[in-house]
Amino acid sequence: MKNLTSALLLLIVVTFSSMGFSPDDDYTNESISKISGAYLEGKLDFENPVMVDVDKDGDFDALKFDDGNVSYYKNMGTSENPSFVLENENYETYSRTFFVDPKIPYPMFFADKDSDGDMDMFVVRDKEYNKQQQKFEYKVNNAENSMDLSTGTLITIILVLVIVLLVLAIVR
């Protein structure tokens, strides 16, 4: 199931387009790993946000996918010390065609990894506590975006793939 999830998440990024980003920033697995704790630990009241610079101000904002609705949380803090405020509870909507609400399986960051002007996907797969440094370390995987589709199309594709994941999990 984990391999299927990984394959579907990699497929998602192939369809992802620019929603907004700081073109001067290049991100790596290591840089996303370093900032993950600041964005994911106790900053939001929901799990597995999709982090993207929606307002193009140089820091990551949060999107929450829930019950046919996408909510937008603006980062009012900094990149190093984010603080999220609900900006738009109805940022985007999607149709639920399955009786179970699809959930994003992992926290995700979308940023330009290779300076090609489009968003690439970083998935925060695991976190482990480092006793020596007394902090959590995050394991990050990424995938390169190679297509250019609209944000609405991306959200639809993500949700369809999550539904396929849920159907496959139920069938097994």
C-alpha positions in Angstrom: 0.0 0.0 0.0 2.9 2.4 0.8 4.4 1.8 -2.6 1.1 2.5 -4.3 0.7 5.7 -2.3 4.2 6.7 -3.2 3.5 6.0 -6.9 0.3 8.0 -6.9 1.9 10.9 -5.1 4.6 11.0 -7.7 2.0 10.9 -10.4 0.2 13.9 -8.8 3.3 16.1 -9.2 3.5 15.3 -12.9 0.3 17.3 -13.3 1.1 20.2 -10.9 1.3 23.7 -12.1 2.4 27.1 -10.6 0.1 28.4 -7.9 2.7 30.9 -6.7 6.2 30.8 -5.5 9.3 32.8 -5.0 11.3 32.4 -8.2 14.6 33.2 -6.6 14.3 30.3 -4.1 15.5 26.8 -4.9 14.4 24.1 -2.6 15.9 20.7 -1.8 14.8 17.7 0.3 17.2 19.0 3.0 15.8 22.5 3.0 12.2 21.3 3.2 13.2 18.9 5.9 14.8 21.7 8.0 11.7 23.9 7.8 9.1 21.2 8.1 9.0 21.3 11.9 8.4 25.1 11.9 5.4 24.6 9.6 3.9 21.3 10.9 4.4 21.2 14.6 1.4 22.7 16.4 0.9 25.5 13.9 -2.4 24.2 12.4 -5.4 22.5 13.8 -5.5 19.9 11.0 -3.2 17.2 9.7 -1.4 16.9 6.4 -1.6 20.4 5.0 -0.6 21.3 1.5 2.0 24.0 1.8 2.4 26.4 -1.1 3.1 30.2 -1.4 -0.4 31.1 -2.5 0.0 34.8 -2.1 3.5 35.0 -3.6 5.1 36.7 -0.6 8.0 34.3 -0.2 6.7 32.0 2.6 4.5 29.0 2.6 0.8 29.2 3.2 -1.4 26.2 4.0 -4.3 24.6 2.2 -6.7 22.3 4.0 -8.7 19.7 1.9 -11.9 18.7 3.8 -15.4 17.6 2.9 -15.5 19.0 -0.6 -13.8 22.3 0.4 -10.3 23.7 0.3 -9.5 26.3 2.9 -6.6 28.8 2.6 -4.6 29.7 5.7 -2.3 32.7 5.1 1.1 32.7 6.8 1.2 36.0 8.7 4.6 35.1 10.2 7.9 34.5 8.6 9.4 31.5 6.8 11.3 30.6 9.9 8.4 31.3 12.4 5.1 30.8 10.5 1.8 31.9 12.0 -1.4 30.9 10.1 -4.7 32.8 9.9 -7.7 31.5 8.1 -7.9 33.8 5.0 -10.5 32.1 2.9 -12.6 29.2 4.1 -14.0 28.6 0.6 -10.8 29.1 -1.4 -11.8 26.2 -3.8 -14.4 23.5 -3.8 -14.5 20.0 -5.2 -17.2 17.4 -5.8 -17.2 14.3 -3.6 -18.1 11.4 -5.7 -17.3 8.8 -3.1 -19.0 8.2 0.3 -15.7 8.7 2.1 -14.0 12.1 2.2 -10.6 11.8 0.7 -7.7 13.0 2.8 -4.3 14.1 1.9 -2.1 11.2 3.1 1.0 13.2 3.9 2.0 16.8 4.4 3.2 18.3 1.1 5.2 21.3 0.1 5.1 22.7 -3.4 8.1 24.8 -4.4 10.6 25.2 -7.3 13.4 22.6 -6.8 15.3 23.1 -10.1 14.7 26.8 -11.1 12.7 25.9 -14.1 9.8 28.1 -13.1 7.3 25.5 -12.1 6.3 23.9 -8.8 7.8 20.6 -7.7 6.3 18.4 -5.0 8.0 17.6 -1.7 6.3 14.9 0.5 7.1 14.7 4.2 6.9 11.0 4.6 8.2 10.3 8.1 9.5 12.1 11.2 11.9 10.6 13.7 13.1 12.0 17.1 16.8 12.6 17.2 17.7 12.1 20.9 21.2 13.6 20.4 19.9 16.9 19.0 16.6 16.6 20.9 14.4 17.5 17.9 12.4 15.8 15.2 14.0 15.2 11.8 11.8 14.8 8.8 12.2 12.5 5.8 11.3 14.2 2.6 10.8 12.8 -0.9 10.3 14.9 -4.0 9.1 14.6 -7.6 9.6 16.9 -10.6 6.7 18.7 -12.2 6.8 18.3 -16.0 3.3 19.6 -17.1 1.4 22.9 -16.9 -2.2 22.6 -15.8 -4.5 25.0 -13.9 -4.8 25.0 -10.1 -8.4 23.7 -10.3 -7.4 20.9 -12.5 -4.6 20.0 -10.1 -6.9 19.9 -7.1 -9.3 17.6 -9.1 -6.5 15.3 -10.1 -5.2 15.1 -6.5 -8.6 14.2 -5.2 -9.3 11.6 -7.9 -6.0 9.9 -7.1 -6.8 10.0 -3.3 -10.2 8.4 -4.0 -8.5 5.7 -6.1 -6.2 5.1 -3.2 -9.1 4.7 -0.8 -11.0 2.4 -3.2 -7.9 0.2 -3.5 -7.4 0.1 0.3 -11.0 -0.9 0.8 -10.9 -3.6 -1.9 -7.8 -5.2 -0.3 
